[in-house]
Amino acid sequence: MTSSSNEFSRRAFIASILGAMAAEVAHAGKPLAGTGVRIGIVGAGVGGLTAARYLLELMPRANITVFESGRTYHSCFKSNEALGGLRPESDLRFGYENWARRVRWVQDTVTGIESGKVLTQRGTAHAFDRIVVATGVQFRYEEIEGLSAQNTLQAPHAWGGEAQFAALRSQLLAMPDNGLVVIAPPPGTYKCPPGPFERASLVAHFLRKHKPKAKLVIADANETFSKQPLFQQGWERLYGFGTPNSLIERISGNHGGKVVGIDAQSRRVKLGNGETLAADVCNLIPPQHAGAMLTRSGLANEGGWCPVDKATMASTLLKGVHVVGDVCDAATMPKSAFSASSQAKVCAFAIANELQGQPAPAPQYMNACFSLLEPGYAISIAHRYGFDKTGNRITQLSGGLTAQDASEEDLSREAQFSEDWFRTITRQLFGPADPLT
Ligand SMILES: Cc1cc2nc3c(=O)[nH]c(=O)nc-3n(C[C@H](O)[C@H](O)[C@H](O)COP(=O)(O)OP(=O)(O)OC[C@H]3O[C@@H](n4cnc5c(N)ncnc54)[C@H](O)[C@@H]3O)c2cc1C
């Protein structure tokens, strides 16, 4: 096959993934009553709300309770575009008002989960037949010398939450014209593997426009990164990457790029290779894990994530509890909103079938991650996944990356796909109830 016909079939593949997402046809089945069944959902982000939406549809008479600590949701997806000044921050903020009539809503922080029970900060214990956990990642600040939960806003990760986003955006606006921005991706598994590199692209776009003498260094703990040849090709075109005058420089893990310490007050960043960078803006993204609450509850293992039966997303450690989204170990799927939503659908069908005494349907998972390099220029990675019973594995069935020789038209179409995906998923999560068709 030629590369243009490859690109054509990939485009058709992404369109089919997005189409399936919009039309919800992938799993739609007959509604099951579920009278009196009590289901608790912990975390009202992508995984939690997708599970709630599907469970409501599949078991209209079930009693569903959602626990969420925040008053509103601040989206990470598309936050890089807002950081780079390409869209207003208000695009990232979503209210939960459309959920009030559909479920019992508990605005409280969950402090513990047991089989059949959710405990909250206000001291209440709630009993359930099934629990779905989707609390998103937590950060291991203490793994970087000089960094802590108390001083993180001086070197904001902006990898979740409104305060973090606001701190990084205001530091970018206030930095000197010839300043230095350091973006530091963490070692290990983290949410949105291409995210730091999309961020580097869009911060570079901002710098070129507003701080033309500034530089950006990616101090990377890892040797390679997601969609690397495509990102680097874009940076070569846009910023002369690889030349002495490049706006973007990357120090990889094998060249000591890992950040090992910081003086948060002065923003001096110590690298593994012994070098110290005097940053004006330091976007230090700490290592991530499922967090202390899930470890204490016996849901996360020593690897830091929650192991699950990958056919149903049921915890392998705690009976009656399912785990979806960033906190579960669903390798080989990346931690992304698309993955979280796909896992939540599999989970909802497995719960509904199990409660009706039926076997869970064969799972099908999907992921597509788009990264914008500048307005009208996006790249993507997309895969369909199946389940291999031997070894409880999620396996890639088909998919791929944007072609290295994609035309301007292809790249601009990817940017439009990315926007369409964002509008669809946020409408499904936060818009008025919209039956699955
Ligand atoms: C910069 C950036 C860009 C990204 N871009 C993309 C993209 O383009 N495409 C994509 O697919 N993904 C993207 N992602 C990844 C995506 O944001 C996450 O993978 C996704 O949000 C995971 O969903 P989740 O449901 O697991 O967690 P979240 O969406 O983080 O939701 C977790 C929810 O649980 C709540 N919660 C946590 N603890 C408790 C508790 N103890 N009690 C009660 N409530 C609690 C939180 O307040 C939150 O509302 C990006 C991430 C970043 C950082």
The ligand as an SDF file (V2000), in Angstrom:
LIG
                    3D

 53 58  0  0  0  0  0  0  0  0999 V2000
   -2.2020   18.2620   29.7840 C   0  0  0  0  0  0  0  0  0  0  0  0
   -3.0830   17.0680   29.5600 C   0  0  0  0  0  0  0  0  0  0  0  0
   -3.6870   16.8760   28.3350 C   0  0  0  0  0  0  0  0  0  0  0  0
   -4.5060   15.7640   28.1150 C   0  0  0  0  0  0  0  0  0  0  0  0
   -5.0720   15.6000   26.8810 N   0  0  0  0  0  0  0  0  0  0  0  0
   -5.7870   14.4780   26.6250 C   0  0  0  0  0  0  0  0  0  0  0  0
   -6.3390   14.2690   25.3260 C   0  0  0  0  0  0  0  0  0  0  0  0
   -6.1770   15.0810   24.4140 O   0  0  0  0  0  0  0  0  0  0  0  0
   -7.0420   13.1370   25.1190 N   0  0  0  0  0  0  0  0  0  0  0  0
   -7.2700   12.2090   26.1060 C   0  0  0  0  0  0  0  0  0  0  0  0
   -7.9110   11.1920   25.8460 O   0  0  0  0  0  0  0  0  0  0  0  0
   -6.7550   12.3970   27.3640 N   0  0  0  0  0  0  0  0  0  0  0  0
   -6.0270   13.5050   27.6320 C   0  0  0  0  0  0  0  0  0  0  0  0
   -5.5170   13.7060   28.9100 N   0  0  0  0  0  0  0  0  0  0  0  0
   -5.7000   12.6620   29.9600 C   0  0  0  0  0  0  0  0  0  0  0  0
   -7.0510   12.7590   30.6780 C   0  0  0  0  0  0  0  0  0  0  0  0
   -7.2380   14.0260   31.2540 O   0  0  0  0  0  0  0  0  0  0  0  0
   -7.1540   11.7010   31.7730 C   0  0  0  0  0  0  0  0  0  0  0  0
   -6.6100   10.4890   31.3170 O   0  0  0  0  0  0  0  0  0  0  0  0
   -8.6330   11.4750   32.1590 C   0  0  0  0  0  0  0  0  0  0  0  0
   -9.1450   12.6670   32.7110 O   0  0  0  0  0  0  0  0  0  0  0  0
   -8.7640   10.3070   33.1270 C   0  0  0  0  0  0  0  0  0  0  0  0
  -10.0730   10.1670   33.5630 O   0  0  0  0  0  0  0  0  0  0  0  0
  -10.3930    9.5990   35.0420 P   0  0  0  0  0  0  0  0  0  0  0  0
  -11.8600    9.4610   35.1190 O   0  0  0  0  0  0  0  0  0  0  0  0
   -9.5250    8.4460   35.3240 O   0  0  0  0  0  0  0  0  0  0  0  0
   -9.8810   10.7510   36.0200 O   0  0  0  0  0  0  0  0  0  0  0  0
  -10.3030   12.2930   36.0900 P   0  0  0  0  0  0  0  0  0  0  0  0
  -10.9400   12.7430   34.8290 O   0  0  0  0  0  0  0  0  0  0  0  0
   -9.0750   12.9820   36.5720 O   0  0  0  0  0  0  0  0  0  0  0  0
  -11.4280   12.3370   37.2180 O   0  0  0  0  0  0  0  0  0  0  0  0
  -11.1820   11.9750   38.5570 C   0  0  0  0  0  0  0  0  0  0  0  0
  -12.2670   12.6200   39.4270 C   0  0  0  0  0  0  0  0  0  0  0  0
  -12.2560   12.0130   40.7110 O   0  0  0  0  0  0  0  0  0  0  0  0
  -12.3890   13.0260   41.7150 C   0  0  0  0  0  0  0  0  0  0  0  0
  -11.7800   12.4900   42.9480 N   0  0  0  0  0  0  0  0  0  0  0  0
  -10.4800   12.1530   43.1580 C   0  0  0  0  0  0  0  0  0  0  0  0
  -10.3020   11.6670   44.3940 N   0  0  0  0  0  0  0  0  0  0  0  0
  -11.5230   11.6880   44.9900 C   0  0  0  0  0  0  0  0  0  0  0  0
  -11.9980   11.3020   46.2830 C   0  0  0  0  0  0  0  0  0  0  0  0
  -11.1720   10.7790   47.1940 N   0  0  0  0  0  0  0  0  0  0  0  0
  -13.3080   11.4930   46.5860 N   0  0  0  0  0  0  0  0  0  0  0  0
  -14.1690   12.0130   45.6580 C   0  0  0  0  0  0  0  0  0  0  0  0
  -13.7770   12.3950   44.4170 N   0  0  0  0  0  0  0  0  0  0  0  0
  -12.4780   12.2240   44.0900 C   0  0  0  0  0  0  0  0  0  0  0  0
  -11.6230   14.1920   41.1300 C   0  0  0  0  0  0  0  0  0  0  0  0
  -12.0190   15.4130   41.7420 O   0  0  0  0  0  0  0  0  0  0  0  0
  -12.0320   14.1110   39.6500 C   0  0  0  0  0  0  0  0  0  0  0  0
  -13.2030   14.8320   39.3690 O   0  0  0  0  0  0  0  0  0  0  0  0
   -4.7290   14.8300   29.1600 C   0  0  0  0  0  0  0  0  0  0  0  0
   -4.1280   15.0340   30.4190 C   0  0  0  0  0  0  0  0  0  0  0  0
   -3.3080   16.1250   30.6110 C   0  0  0  0  0  0  0  0  0  0  0  0
   -2.6750   16.3280   31.9510 C   0  0  0  0  0  0  0  0  0  0  0  0
  1  2  1  0
  2  3  1  0
  2 52  2  0
  3  4  2  0
  4  5  1  0
  4 50  1  0
  5  6  2  0
  6  7  1  0
  6 13  1  0
  7  8  2  0
  7  9  1  0
  9 10  1  0
 10 11  2  0
 10 12  1  0
 12 13  2  0
 13 14  1  0
 14 15  1  0
 14 50  1  0
 15 16  1  0
 16 17  1  0
 16 18  1  0
 18 19  1  0
 18 20  1  0
 20 21  1  0
 20 22  1  0
 22 23  1  0
 23 24  1  0
 24 25  2  0
 24 26  1  0
 24 27  1  0
 27 28  1  0
 28 29  2  0
 28 30  1  0
 28 31  1  0
 31 32  1  0
 32 33  1  0
 33 34  1  0
 33 48  1  0
 34 35  1  0
 35 36  1  0
 35 46  1  0
 36 37  1  0
 36 45  1  0
 37 38  2  0
 38 39  1  0
 39 40  1  0
 39 45  2  0
 40 41  1  0
 40 42  2  0
 42 43  1  0
 43 44  2  0
 44 45  1  0
 46 47  1  0
 46 48  1  0
 48 49  1  0
 50 51  2  0
 51 52  1  0
 52 53  1  0
M  END
$$$$
